[in-house]
Amino acid sequence: MLNPARLLACVILASPPAWAALPFAVAPVKYQMADTGYSTEATVEAVKQSTLAAQVSGRVAAVNFDAGDYVKAGTVIVRLSAQELSSAVAGSQAQVAQAAATLANARANYERQQQLFQQKFISQAALDRATAEFRAAEAAARAARAGVGQTAAMSSYTVITAPYSGVVAARHVEVGETVAPGTPLMTGFDPKDMRVIANIPQYKLAEVKASPRVAIEIPSRNKWIDATGITVLPSADAATHTVKVRIDLPTNLEGVIPGMFARAHFSVGSARKLTIPSTAVVRRSEITAVYVVNKDRVSLRQVRLGTPNGRGQVEVLAGLNPGDVIALEPVKAGIYAKSAANQPARPAK
């Protein structure tokens, strides 16, 4: 004959929990091994980012791209008016022709003076004078040819091309504007190569250098990225006593652009922490909470959270205890809690 108490215990153990029939996923809160270390704010920047500026004066004749456009390396992005420089090139070429004619005349005169000197018809002084004129004509011809090369190089500065393939971040000029040397024309960056810049207090440098793993959090994208390398710059800021650290990111990241806010998490060890999935957290204004399930009742409970660990989990500092059951789908849990609150109360028997 079965013991009634034992039979009741078997029934209780075999029956599913009360929250098993809820229309959303739940999970118990428990301790897990999580990374420990140092976290700080950071900023995303492009490894290749530059602002192209005018090298000569002129009027903007064409602007072929705008902010947001993708540009291949070598493509013409801005063209300046070359009328003045074209006139200068023509003038330089005319000077070359004049110098060449003068050189030819000086060479012929020098050769005649040499023959006359050999025949004892002129003095040494006359030959020296012809030699000096010939050497001066040669130098003038070389200077004229150099001037043509310099003017041609300046003329090429009217066509501004992309130094590398990338995206236009900002356009600084419009067609018809007059620019001077040094005037910014366009700013661009290569979206394939990104890195993160963080300022680390000097007393944390040893801890940061010894970190075996660095994770970058992009809060606006809800994205975590494992860094591929870290470079500590060999100088400190005299005002803040912080050291700039460059953290390399993988190539071809989607949705990560320069200027984004980020957090750098330097892992130096692991510890046992009470954690919950980050997707279970509800943020309403300044309140951070989770939906706690007690049998078939769902209630919103405020919690205090620590640092995320980069694996979809966040540490719970206060508000929950091990064994508490929370909703993993807060939107569905909120709808369920609201519908349950609107149901009429059952009459007392």
Summary of the structure (lengths in Angstrom):
residues: 349
radius of gyration: 38.6
end to end distance: 36.3
largest distance: 151.7
contacts: 992
relative contact order: 0.19
helix: 32%
strand: 39%
